[in-house]
Amino acid sequence: MNSAGPQNKHLNIFFIAVATIATILVSLYCLHTDLFIVFQNLFYIPIILSCVYYTMRGLIYSVCLAVLYILLILFFLRLIAASSCRHW
């Protein structure tokens, strides 16, 4: 569903960017406070928005978000493992 005018296109990109940034910030906060279950469903919002507005490019964007999610989890799991080893 590509938009007709350039203003709608910019508005779509704005909403996707805001949803993505908010999702990443909430994810970082939740990972920092050990709330692993809460934030993962927030990634659906930018994924759905990008796929609705930009079909194939949205799919590629969704894959990038999924990779980012996996990297965040791996990074914070390593931090947790490293911090627990230091206490010994």
N, C-alpha and C positions, 0 to 999 in steps of 0.2 A: 504494500500500500504506500506508494511513493506520493509525497505531498505535491500539490499543484504549484504553490508559490515558494519563493526563496525564504520568506519569513517563516512559513510553517516548517521548512527544512531546518532552519536555524533553531526554531523553538523545539523541534524534536531532538536535535543534538544537545540542546541545553538540558532538557529533561533527562536524557540518558546520562549525560555527564554529571548532573546533580545526583541522580540516583546511584551512580557508580561511586562517586566520591563519598556520599553518605554511607553507602554499604561498606566501603573500605574502612572508613573511620569507625563505624560501629563495630566492625570485625576486629580491628586493632584493639579497641577498648575491651571487647568481650574476651579476646584471647589474653590480654594483659591481666584481666581479672578472673581468668579460668572459667568463663561461661562458654563452654564449647558448643552447646546445643542451640543457643538462642539465635545466633547471627547467621547461621548457614542458609536459612530460608530467605534472608534478605537479598541474596544474590539472584533470586528469581526475578526481582523487579527490573533491574537493568537488562537482564537476559531477555525477558519477554518484550520489553520496550524496543530493544535493538532488533529483535527478530521480526516484530510486527512492522516496524517502519523501514527496515533495510534488508529484508529477507536474507540473501546470501552473505552480504557484508555483516549483517547482524549475527548470522551463524558463526562467522569467523571471530567476531567480537565476543560472542558467548564462549567460544573455545578459549580465547585469551583470558576471559574472566575465570573460567574453570581452572586454568593453569595457575592464575594468580591465587585462587583459593587454595589449591594444593600447596603452592609455595609458602603461603602464609602459615598453613597448618604445620608443614615440615619445619619451618623456621622456628615457630614457637615451641614445637615439641623438642627441638634441639636445645632451645634456651632452658626449657624445664629440666631436661635431662642433665644439662651442664650445671645448672644451679643446684640440683639435688646431689650431684657428685662432689661439689665443692663443700658441702656441709659435712661430709665424711672426713 
